[in-house]
Amino acid sequence: MASSGPVGVGFIGTGMISSTYLENLGRFPDLRVVVLGDLNPEVARAQAERFGVPAWGSPNDVLSHPDVELVVNLTLPAFHAEVSSRAVAAGKHVWSEKPISTDRESGRELLARAAEAGLLVGCAPDTVLGPGVQSARRAIARGDIGEPLSAQTVMQYIGPDIFHPNPDFYYAPGGGPLFDMGPYYLTTLVQVFGSVKNVAAFGSTGRTERSVQVGPRRGETYPVQVPTLVSAIASYVDGGVSQSLFSFDSPLKRQGVVEVTGTEGTLVIPDPNRFTGEVRIARGPVLGDARTPEEVRAVNQGPQTWEDVPVTGAYAERGLGVLDLARAARTGGRPLASGDLAYHVLDTMVAIDDSVRDGQVVEVESRVERVPLVDEAFDPFAATL
């Protein structure tokens, strides 16, 4: 394989999300998409023609392609670990859509095989590498809110069956709002507080059956096999507590709520499913010389004080993690959105799922090293290889 020039990339899975990846990877000089593969090769062919990719075919065509150094795994979640393991067995680095697996055993086995082969594994979400979350992390590192104490996150809406033509997998084991959207919020929390220590959670299923709302299967029903609302509390090894709500049952859409409270302020982080957005800090009332109960009450009921935090860093969309992984593979570095980080988030989600089922506090066994900040000089649009 090449040791200089763009890293050759092959895709396995060319469904809805592949368009976003292909649009963005084509803008990065350090990457070159050489082949697309899908169980339905005609789907891969259509995407290849649309985005100017020179070759297309089956997943095996991707794994055997001599110019592919890195495989982007965009299959359904239930197949993530299997397909990623096949890529590692073929001698390829691999980037997987989230989650890295739907169970601990296959996730651990994937990482062990990659380590033994000297290959790198990366996993979504890479939104945490964008200017939004990174600027928030730099504010925390500067001490802008003092010592982080707690956090709350909210992700709720009516569910993905309103837009996806084949939504069944969202409501099957390994799906639901926890495994679908949880990685964005939990990965952000781990970036702030470090490794999760234990969790306690409750859940419910709003409807036992749903129907397809769009596309050729509209009106077809399917069973709901997972909790569609999960409320989870997590504590962290290095201190801190978070509470998170994940729901596919809410007519009220409320997403992207991530608030970190410290000893000197509350930091509002942008939607972790996006790469940028506003970063703001709320400050409490200043009592000053107020002494009487009436004066204290007047200060406390006054307007909220807000500070805007500068958002800095190069903006890019999905695919940023693939680029970071490719550069690490060539230079001997470690990807920031790593397989180890993704496994810890998976371990946490499985623990939450276990807590919902058993009604008990569940320990999270895995640990992950603190994730370094993205270098502010990181430029996705520069040719560095």
Backbone hydrogen bonds in HBPLUS format (Angstrom, degrees):
<---DONOR---> <-ACCEPTOR-->    atom                        ^
c    i                          cat <-CA-CA->   ^        H-A-AA   ^      H-
h    n   atom  resd res      DA  || num        DHA   H-A  angle D-A-AA Bond
n    s   type  num  typ     dist DA aas  dist angle  dist       angle   num
A0005-GLY N   A0385-LEU O   2.64 MM 380  5.11 163.3  1.66 123.9 125.5     1
A0007-VAL N   A0030-ASP O   2.84 MM  23  6.12 166.0  1.86 141.0 136.5     2
A0032-ARG N   A0007-VAL O   2.95 MM  25  5.92 149.2  2.04 156.9 148.1     3
A0069-GLU N   A0008-GLY O   2.83 MM  61  5.25 162.3  1.86 128.6 133.7     4
A0070-LEU N   A0008-GLY O   3.13 MM  62  6.43 151.4  2.21 158.5 166.1     5
A0009-VAL N   A0032-ARG O   2.86 MM  23  5.87 157.4  1.91 147.4 147.1     6
A0034-VAL N   A0009-VAL O   2.85 MM  25  5.86 157.9  1.90 156.1 161.9     7
A0010-GLY N   A0070-LEU O   3.01 MM  60  6.45 156.2  2.07 154.8 161.2     8
A0072-VAL N   A0010-GLY O   2.82 MM  62  6.15 162.0  1.85 158.8 164.8     9
A0011-PHE N   A0035-VAL O   3.06 MM  24  6.57 153.8  2.13 147.6 154.4    10
A0037-GLY N   A0011-PHE O   2.76 MM  26  5.79 138.6  1.93 138.7 152.6    11
A0012-ILE N   A0072-VAL O   2.96 MM  60  6.24 162.2  2.00 162.6 160.6    12
A0074-LEU N   A0012-ILE O   2.85 MM  62  5.97 164.4  1.87 159.4 164.0    13
A0013-GLY N   A0037-GLY O   2.82 MM  24  6.15 167.4  1.84 158.9 161.0    14
A0018-SER N   A0015-GLY O   3.07 MM   3  5.60 143.6  2.20 114.3 124.7    15
A0021-TYR N   A0017-ILE O   3.39 MM   4  6.76 164.1  2.41 152.4 156.1    16
A0022-LEU N   A0018-SER O   2.84 MM   4  6.01 165.7  1.86 155.8 160.0    17
A0023-GLU N   A0019-SER O   2.92 MM   4  6.06 158.2  1.97 150.4 156.0    18
A0024-ASN N   A0020-THR O   3.23 MM   4  6.41 157.2  2.29 145.7 151.0    19
A0025-LEU N   A0021-TYR O   2.81 MM   4  5.92 173.8  1.82 164.6 166.7    20
A0026-GLY N   A0022-LEU O   3.32 MM   4  6.07 150.6  2.41 135.7 141.7    21
A0027-ARG N   A0024-ASN O   2.91 MM   3  5.37 160.4  1.95 114.2 120.8    22
A0028-PHE N   A0025-LEU O   3.21 MM   3  5.41 163.5  2.23 109.0 114.0    23
A0031-LEU N   A0028-PHE O   3.11 MM   3  5.71 167.2  2.13 124.5 126.5    24
A0036-LEU N   A0055-ALA O   3.10 MM  19  6.48 144.2  2.24 127.5 135.3    25
A0057-GLY N   A0036-LEU O   2.90 MM  21  6.41 129.1  2.16 152.4 165.3    26
A0038-ASP N   A0057-GLY O   3.07 MM  19  6.59 149.6  2.16 144.0 147.1    27
A0043-VAL N   A0040-ASN O   2.91 MM   3  5.62 139.3  2.08 122.4 132.2    28
A0045-ARG N   A0041-PRO O   2.79 MM   4  6.06 149.9  1.88 146.1 155.5    29
A0046-ALA N   A0042-GLU O   3.00 MM   4  6.22 157.1  2.06 143.5 148.0    30
A0047-GLN N   A0043-VAL O   3.16 MM   4  6.45 160.5  2.20 148.6 153.1    31
A0048-ALA N   A0044-ALA O   2.86 MM   4  6.05 156.5  1.91 149.6 156.9    32
A0049-GLU N   A0045-ARG O   2.92 MM   4  6.14 159.8  1.96 154.0 158.5    33
A0050-ARG N   A0046-ALA O   3.00 MM   4  6.14 152.5  2.07 141.3 149.4    34
A0051-PHE N   A0047-GLN O   2.96 MM   4  6.10 155.2  2.02 151.0 155.9    35
A0052-GLY N   A0048-ALA O   2.87 MM   4  5.59 110.1  2.37 138.8 151.4    36
A0053-VAL N   A0048-ALA O   2.90 MM   5  4.55 145.0  2.02 131.2 137.5    37
A0061-ASP N   A0058-SER O   3.02 MM   3  5.17 127.5  2.30 100.4 114.1    38
A0062-VAL N   A0059-PRO O   3.08 MM   3  5.20 127.5  2.36  97.7 111.3    39
A0063-LEU N   A0059-PRO O   3.04 MM   4  6.41 162.5  2.08 153.6 157.8    40
A0064-SER N   A0060-ASN O   2.99 MM   4  6.06 144.5  2.12 145.0 153.3    41
A0065-HIS N   A0062-VAL O   3.25 MM   3  5.26 156.3  2.31 102.2 109.3    42
A0068-VAL N   A0065-HIS O   3.31 MM   3  5.67 167.0  2.33 113.1 116.9    43
A0093-HIS N   A0069-GLU O   3.02 MM  24  6.28 159.7  2.07 159.8 153.2    44
A0071-VAL N   A0093-HIS O   2.86 MM  22  6.25 163.7  1.88 150.2 150.8    45
A0095-TRP N   A0071-VAL O   2.82 MM  24  6.18 164.0  1.85 164.0 168.0    46
A0073-ASN N   A0095-TRP O   2.71 MM  22  6.00 171.1  1.71 168.4 171.5    47
A0097-GLU N   A0073-ASN O   3.00 MM  24  6.23 152.4  2.07 171.9 166.2    48
A0079-PHE N   A0076-LEU O   2.87 MM   3  5.62 158.4  1.92 126.9 133.6    49
A0080-HIS N   A0077-PRO O   3.16 MM   3  5.14 164.5  2.18 106.9 111.8    50
A0083-VAL N   A0079-PHE O   2.97 MM   4  6.05 175.1  1.97 163.3 164.7    51
A0084-SER N   A0080-HIS O   2.92 MM   4  5.99 163.7  1.95 153.8 159.2    52
A0085-SER N   A0081-ALA O   2.90 MM   4  5.96 153.4  1.97 144.3 151.6    53
A0086-ARG N   A0082-GLU O   3.05 MM   4  6.33 147.6  2.16 142.5 151.3    54
A0087-ALA N   A0083-VAL O   3.00 MM   4  6.32 149.0  2.10 145.8 154.3    55
A0088-VAL N   A0084-SER O   2.99 MM   4  6.31 157.4  2.04 149.3 154.8    56
A0089-ALA N   A0085-SER O   2.92 MM   4  6.12 158.0  1.97 145.5 151.8    57
A0090-ALA N   A0086-ARG O   3.02 MM   4  6.23 131.9  2.26 135.7 147.9    58
A0090-ALA N   A0087-ALA O   3.09 MM   3  5.03 130.0  2.35  92.9 106.6    59
A0092-LYS N   A0087-ALA O   2.98 MM   5  5.35 161.3  2.02 146.6 145.9    60
A0091-GLY N   A0088-VAL O   2.89 MM   3  5.05 159.9  1.93 109.6 114.7    61
A0094-VAL N   A0120-LEU O   3.11 MM  26  6.59 164.0  2.14 159.7 164.4    62
A0122-GLY N   A0094-VAL O   2.93 MM  28  6.37 159.9  1.97 155.4 160.9    63
A0096-SER N   A0122-GLY O   2.97 MM  26  6.37 156.4  2.03 139.8 144.4    64
A0124-ALA N   A0096-SER O   2.93 MM  28  6.38 156.0  1.98 164.1 171.9    65
A0107-GLY N   A0103-ASP O   3.40 MM   4  6.48 151.4  2.49 141.6 149.7    66
A0108-ARG N   A0104-ARG O   2.86 MM   4  6.10 163.6  1.89 164.2 167.7    67
A0109-GLU N   A0105-GLU O   2.98 MM   4  6.17 162.5  2.01 150.3 155.7    68
A0110-LEU N   A0106-SER O   3.00 MM   4  6.08 154.6  2.07 140.5 146.7    69
A0111-LEU N   A0107-GLY O   3.20 MM   4  6.47 166.1  2.22 150.5 152.9    70
A0112-ALA N   A0108-ARG O   2.96 MM   4  6.17 156.0  2.02 151.4 158.6    71
A0113-ARG N   A0109-GLU O   2.98 MM   4  6.14 161.5  2.01 150.8 155.2    72
A0114-ALA N   A0110-LEU O   3.01 MM   4  6.23 158.9  2.06 150.7 156.7    73
A0115-ALA N   A0111-LEU O   2.96 MM   4  6.10 161.4  1.99 146.8 151.8    74
A0116-GLU N   A0112-ALA O   3.00 MM   4  6.17 158.7  2.04 147.4 153.3    75
A0117-ALA N   A0113-ARG O   3.03 MM   4  6.20 144.6  2.16 141.3 150.5    76
A0118-GLY N   A0114-ALA O   2.95 MM   4  6.03 110.5  2.45 138.3 155.6    77
A0119-LEU N   A0114-ALA O   2.87 MM   5  4.92 169.1  1.88 148.5 147.2    78
A0118-GLY N   A0115-ALA O   3.17 MM   3  5.04 152.3  2.25  97.0 105.4    79
A0339-GLY N   A0121-VAL O   2.84 MM 218  5.02 126.7  2.13 146.6 132.7    80
A0123-CYS N   A0337-ALA O   3.04 MM 214  5.92 156.7  2.09 143.1 149.3    81
A0129-LEU N   A0126-ASP O   2.94 MM   3  5.47 163.3  1.97 115.5 121.0    82
A0130-GLY N   A0127-THR O   3.00 MM   3  5.39 164.2  2.02 114.5 119.5    83
A0134-GLN N   A0130-GLY O   3.17 MM   4  6.12 161.9  2.20 160.2 163.9    84
A0135-SER N   A0131-PRO O   2.87 MM   4  5.63 151.7  1.95 135.4 142.5    85
A0132-GLY N   A0275-PHE O   3.02 MM 143  5.80 174.7  2.02 138.9 137.4    86
A0136-ALA N   A0132-GLY O   3.15 MM   4  6.40 154.0  2.22 144.9 152.3    87
A0137-ARG N   A0133-VAL O   2.87 MM   4  6.13 155.6  1.93 149.9 156.8    88
A0138-ARG N   A0134-GLN O   2.95 MM   4  6.20 151.8  2.03 144.7 152.0    89
A0139-ALA N   A0135-SER O   3.04 MM   4  6.28 147.2  2.15 140.5 149.1    90
A0140-ILE N   A0136-ALA O   3.06 MM   4  6.41 154.2  2.13 148.6 155.1    91
A0141-ALA N   A0137-ARG O   2.89 MM   4  6.15 160.2  1.93 148.5 154.4    92
A0142-ARG N   A0138-ARG O   2.93 MM   4  6.14 140.9  2.08 141.2 151.0    93
A0144-ASP N   A0139-ALA O   2.99 MM   5  5.42 161.1  2.03 165.0 158.8    94
A0143-GLY N   A0140-ILE O   2.93 MM   3  5.12 147.8  2.04 103.9 114.4    95
A0146-GLY N   A0143-GLY O   3.09 MM   3  4.75 163.7  2.11 101.6 106.3    96
A0264-GLU N   A0145-ILE O   2.94 MM 119  4.66 163.5  1.97 126.5 121.3    97
A0263-THR N   A0147-GLU O   3.07 MM 116  5.40 131.7  2.31 122.5 135.3    98
A0149-LEU N   A0261-THR O   2.78 MM 112  5.80 168.5  1.79 149.3 153.0    99
A0241-VAL N   A0149-LEU O   3.20 MM  92  6.72 142.7  2.35 135.6 144.9   100
A0150-SER N   A0261-THR O   3.18 MM 111  5.30 161.6  2.21 145.4 150.2   101
A0261-THR N   A0150-SER O   2.81 MM 111  5.30 152.7  1.88 141.6 150.6   102
A0151-ALA N   A0241-VAL O   2.92 MM  90  6.47 132.7  2.15 145.3 154.5   103
A0243-GLN N   A0151-ALA O   2.99 MM  92  6.48 146.1  2.11 142.4 151.3   104
A0152-GLN N   A0259-GLU O   2.94 MM 107  5.43 147.6  2.05 145.6 156.1   105
A0259-GLU N   A0152-GLN O   2.97 MM 107  5.43 164.7  1.99 158.9 164.0   106
A0153-THR N   A0243-GLN O   2.98 MM  90  6.49 150.9  2.07 151.6 158.9   107
A0245-LEU N   A0153-THR O   3.06 MM  92  6.38 149.3  2.16 137.0 145.9   108
A0154-VAL N   A0257-VAL O   3.01 MM 103  5.00 142.9  2.15 128.7 136.1   109
A0257-VAL N   A0154-VAL O   3.42 MM 103  5.00 158.5  2.47 156.4 151.0   110
A0155-MET N   A0245-LEU O   2.91 MM  90  6.06 143.8  2.04 147.9 159.6   111
A0247-SER N   A0155-MET O   2.86 MM  92  6.30 149.9  1.95 157.5 163.4   112
A0156-GLN N   A0254-ARG O   2.85 MM  98  5.23 151.9  1.93 134.6 143.5   113
A0254-ARG N   A0156-GLN O   2.82 MM  98  5.23 166.2  1.83 152.7 156.7   114
A0157-TYR N   A0247-SER O   3.21 MM  90  6.35 149.3  2.31 135.6 143.1   115
A0250-SER N   A0157-TYR O   3.16 MM  93  4.67 143.3  2.30 119.0 111.7   116
A0162-ILE N   A0159-GLY O   3.42 MM   3  6.44 168.1  2.44 123.8 125.6   117
A0163-PHE N   A0160-PRO O   3.13 MM   3  5.74 166.5  2.15 117.8 121.7   118
A0164-HIS N   A0160-PRO O   3.00 MM   4  5.97 158.3  2.05 164.7 171.7   119
A0170-TYR N   A0167-PRO O   2.97 MM   3  5.62 146.6  2.08 120.9 130.1   120
A0171-TYR N   A0168-ASP O   2.93 MM   3  5.59 156.7  1.99 119.5 126.7   121
A0172-ALA N   A0169-PHE O   3.42 MM   3  5.02 171.3  2.43  99.0 100.6   122
A0176-GLY N   A0170-TYR O   2.44 MM   6  5.36 154.5  1.49 144.6 150.8   123
A0225-GLN N   A0171-TYR O   2.83 MM  54  5.79 167.5  1.85 165.9 167.7   124
A0175-GLY N   A0172-ALA O   2.81 MM   3  5.40 130.8  2.05 149.2 153.9   125
A0180-ASP N   A0176-GLY O   2.99 MM   4  5.97 151.1  2.07 154.4 163.7   126
A0181-MET N   A0177-PRO O   2.99 MM   4  5.38 151.5  2.07 126.0 134.7   127
A0182-GLY N   A0177-PRO O   3.20 MM   5  6.56 131.6  2.45 143.7 155.0   128
A0182-GLY N   A0178-LEU O   2.87 MM   4  4.56 123.8  2.19 111.0 126.7   129
A0184-TYR N   A0181-MET O   3.17 MM   3  5.86 136.3  2.37 119.1 128.1   130
A0186-LEU N   A0182-GLY O   2.82 MM   4  5.81 173.9  1.82 174.9 176.5   131
A0187-THR N   A0183-PRO O   3.01 MM   4  5.58 152.2  2.08 129.9 138.2   132
A0188-THR N   A0184-TYR O   3.30 MM   4  6.35 152.9  2.38 132.1 139.2   133
A0189-LEU N   A0185-TYR O   2.99 MM   4  6.29 155.9  2.05 146.9 153.6   134
A0190-VAL N   A0186-LEU O   2.91 MM   4  6.15 155.7  1.97 149.7 155.9   135
A0191-GLN N   A0187-THR O   2.98 MM   4  6.22 145.8  2.09 142.1 151.6   136
A0192-VAL N   A0188-THR O   3.15 MM   4  6.48 139.0  2.33 140.7 151.2   137
A0192-VAL N   A0189-LEU O   3.09 MM   3  5.08 125.8  2.39  93.4 107.4   138
A0193-PHE N   A0189-LEU O   2.81 MM   4  6.01 175.5  1.81 164.9 164.2   139
A0194-GLY N   A0190-VAL O   2.84 MM   4  4.55 142.6  1.98 119.7 129.0   140
A0237-VAL N   A0195-SER O   2.99 MM  42  5.81 158.8  2.04 151.8 158.6   141
A0197-LYS N   A0235-SER O   2.73 MM  38  5.56 167.6  1.75 141.7 144.8   142
A0364-VAL N   A0197-LYS O   2.91 MM 167  5.43 171.5  1.91 142.9 140.1   143
A0235-SER N   A0198-ASN O   3.02 MM  37  5.63 161.0  2.05 157.5 161.3   144
A0199-VAL N   A0362-VAL O   2.93 MM 163  5.42 155.1  1.99 146.8 154.3   145
A0362-VAL N   A0199-VAL O   2.86 MM 163  5.42 161.3  1.90 157.9 163.3   146
A0200-ALA N   A0233-ILE O   2.94 MM  33  5.32 149.3  2.04 150.7 158.0   147
A0233-ILE N   A0200-ALA O   2.83 MM  33  5.32 164.1  1.86 159.8 165.3   148
A0202-PHE N   A0231-SER O   2.98 MM  29  5.42 153.9  2.05 149.5 157.2   149
A0231-SER N   A0202-PHE O   2.85 MM  29  5.42 169.5  1.86 165.1 168.2   150
A0204-SER N   A0229-LEU O   2.93 MM  25  5.30 145.5  2.05 143.0 150.3   151
A0228-THR N   A0204-SER O   2.86 MM  24  6.17 134.7  2.06 136.5 148.9   152
A0229-LEU N   A0204-SER O   3.04 MM  25  5.30 132.1  2.28 159.9 156.5   153
A0224-VAL N   A0208-THR O   2.94 MM  16  4.93 162.6  1.97 125.7 123.6   154
A0210-ARG N   A0222-TYR O   3.00 MM  12  5.62 166.2  2.02 167.5 170.0   155
A0222-TYR N   A0210-ARG O   2.85 MM  12  5.62 147.6  1.95 158.1 162.4   156
A0212-VAL N   A0220-GLU O   2.83 MM   8  5.49 155.8  1.89 154.3 159.7   157
A0219-GLY N   A0212-VAL O   2.81 MM   7  5.32 169.8  1.83 145.7 145.3   158
A0218-ARG N   A0215-GLY O   3.11 MM   3  5.54 159.5  2.16 122.8 123.5   159
A0220-GLU N   A0217-ARG O   2.93 MM   3  5.69 163.3  1.96 151.7 154.8   160
A0248-PHE N   A0228-THR O   2.74 MM  20  5.24 162.1  1.77 163.5 164.7   161
A0230-VAL N   A0246-PHE O   2.80 MM  16  5.20 158.7  1.84 154.7 161.6   162
A0246-PHE N   A0230-VAL O   2.87 MM  16  5.20 161.5  1.91 157.0 162.5   163
A0232-ALA N   A0244-SER O   2.86 MM  12  5.22 163.3  1.89 154.1 159.1   164
A0244-SER N   A0232-ALA O   2.75 MM  12  5.22 158.6  1.80 154.5 161.9   165
A0234-ALA N   A0242-SER O   2.87 MM   8  5.25 158.2  1.92 146.0 152.6   166
A0242-SER N   A0234-ALA O   2.87 MM   8  5.25 157.3  1.92 150.0 156.0   167
A0236-TYR N   A0240-GLY O   3.16 MM   4  5.54 146.3  2.28 156.9 155.1   168
A0239-GLY N   A0236-TYR O   3.02 MM   3  5.10 162.7  2.05 111.4 114.5   169
A0269-ILE N   A0258-VAL O   2.92 MM  11  5.37 165.9  1.94 161.4 164.8   170
A0260-VAL N   A0267-LEU O   2.84 MM   7  5.06 165.0  1.86 151.7 155.0   171
A0267-LEU N   A0260-VAL O   2.68 MM   7  5.06 160.1  1.72 157.6 153.6   172
A0262-GLY N   A0265-GLY O   2.75 MM   3  5.35 170.7  1.76 161.8 164.9   173
A0266-THR N   A0282-ALA O   3.05 MM  16  5.15 159.9  2.09 142.9 149.4   174
A0282-ALA N   A0266-THR O   2.83 MM  16  5.15 162.2  1.86 149.6 153.6   175
A0268-VAL N   A0280-ARG O   2.75 MM  12  5.22 172.2  1.76 162.3 164.4   176
A0280-ARG N   A0268-VAL O   3.35 MM  12  5.22 156.0  2.41 134.7 141.1   177
A0274-ARG N   A0271-ASP O   2.94 MM   3  5.47 151.7  2.02 122.0 124.4   178
A0309-VAL N   A0279-VAL O   2.87 MM  30  5.33 170.8  1.88 154.9 151.7   179
A0281-ILE N   A0307-GLU O   2.84 MM  26  5.07 154.7  1.90 147.2 154.9   180
A0307-GLU N   A0281-ILE O   2.82 MM  26  5.07 144.4  1.95 143.5 154.2   181
A0283-ARG N   A0305-THR O   2.90 MM  22  5.33 165.5  1.92 154.0 157.3   182
A0290-ALA N   A0287-LEU O   2.93 MM   3  5.49 161.1  1.97 144.2 143.8   183
A0295-GLU N   A0292-THR O   3.06 MM   3  5.16 115.9  2.49  99.0 114.2   184
A0296-VAL N   A0292-THR O   2.95 MM   4  6.27 163.0  1.98 160.1 164.8   185
A0297-ARG N   A0293-PRO O   2.88 MM   4  6.02 159.0  1.92 146.5 152.6   186
A0298-ALA N   A0294-GLU O   2.95 MM   4  6.12 153.4  2.03 143.2 150.4   187
A0299-VAL N   A0295-GLU O   3.08 MM   4  6.33 158.2  2.13 149.0 153.9   188
A0300-ASN N   A0296-VAL O   2.96 MM   4  6.15 163.2  1.99 150.6 155.7   189
A0301-GLN N   A0297-ARG O   2.98 MM   4  6.10 141.4  2.13 145.1 154.4   190
A0302-GLY N   A0299-VAL O   3.13 MM   3  5.20 161.7  2.17 107.2 111.3   191
A0322-VAL N   A0319-GLY O   3.09 MM   3  5.05 120.8  2.46  93.8 108.7   192
A0323-LEU N   A0319-GLY O   3.07 MM   4  6.43 157.5  2.13 152.0 157.2   193
A0324-ASP N   A0320-LEU O   2.98 MM   4  6.28 160.8  2.02 147.7 152.9   194
A0325-LEU N   A0321-GLY O   2.90 MM   4  6.02 156.8  1.95 144.0 150.5   195
A0326-ALA N   A0322-VAL O   2.87 MM   4  6.10 158.5  1.92 149.1 155.1   196
A0327-ARG N   A0323-LEU O   2.94 MM   4  6.19 164.6  1.96 156.4 159.7   197
A0328-ALA N   A0324-ASP O   3.01 MM   4  6.16 154.9  2.07 142.9 150.2   198
A0329-ALA N   A0325-LEU O   2.87 MM   4  6.10 152.7  1.95 149.6 157.3   199
A0330-ARG N   A0326-ALA O   3.14 MM   4  6.40 149.7  2.24 145.6 152.6   200
A0331-THR N   A0327-ARG O   2.98 MM   4  6.10 149.7  2.07 146.6 155.2   201
A0332-GLY N   A0328-ALA O   2.86 MM   4  5.50 125.1  2.17 145.6 152.7   202
A0333-GLY N   A0328-ALA O   2.94 MM   5  4.25 132.0  2.18 123.1 129.2   203
A0342-ALA N   A0338-SER O   3.02 MM   4  6.30 162.8  2.05 147.2 152.2   204
A0343-TYR N   A0339-GLY O   2.81 MM   4  5.97 148.2  1.91 145.0 153.7   205
A0344-HIS N   A0340-ASP O   3.07 MM   4  6.32 156.9  2.12 145.3 150.8   206
A0345-VAL N   A0341-LEU O   3.08 MM   4  6.39 156.1  2.14 149.9 156.3   207
A0346-LEU N   A0342-ALA O   2.90 MM   4  6.14 155.2  1.96 143.9 151.3   208
A0347-ASP N   A0343-TYR O   2.74 MM   4  5.98 163.5  1.77 155.3 159.6   209
A0348-THR N   A0344-HIS O   2.94 MM   4  6.15 149.9  2.03 140.9 148.9   210
A0349-MET N   A0345-VAL O   2.90 MM   4  6.21 155.2  1.96 149.0 155.7   211
A0350-VAL N   A0346-LEU O   2.87 MM   4  6.15 163.5  1.90 160.8 164.8   212
A0351-ALA N   A0347-ASP O   3.01 MM   4  6.15 152.2  2.08 139.7 147.8   213
A0352-ILE N   A0348-THR O   2.90 MM   4  6.20 151.4  1.98 146.5 154.4   214
A0353-ASP N   A0349-MET O   2.88 MM   4  6.14 159.6  1.92 149.1 154.7   215
A0354-ASP N   A0350-VAL O   2.82 MM   4  6.08 154.6  1.88 148.1 155.2   216
A0355-SER N   A0351-ALA O   2.89 MM   4  6.12 150.4  1.98 144.2 152.4   217
A0356-VAL N   A0352-ILE O   2.92 MM   4  6.24 154.4  1.99 151.7 158.2   218
A0357-ARG N   A0353-ASP O   3.09 MM   4  6.36 157.3  2.14 145.6 151.5   219
A0358-ASP N   A0354-ASP O   2.84 MM   4  5.99 162.8  1.87 153.3 158.1   220
A0359-GLY N   A0355-SER O   2.69 MM   4  5.15 142.9  1.82 140.5 147.1   221
A0378-PHE N   A0375-ASP O   2.86 MM   3  5.31 166.1  1.88 120.0 123.8   222
A0382-ALA N   A0379-ASP O   3.34 MM   3  5.64 165.5  2.36 115.6 115.4   223
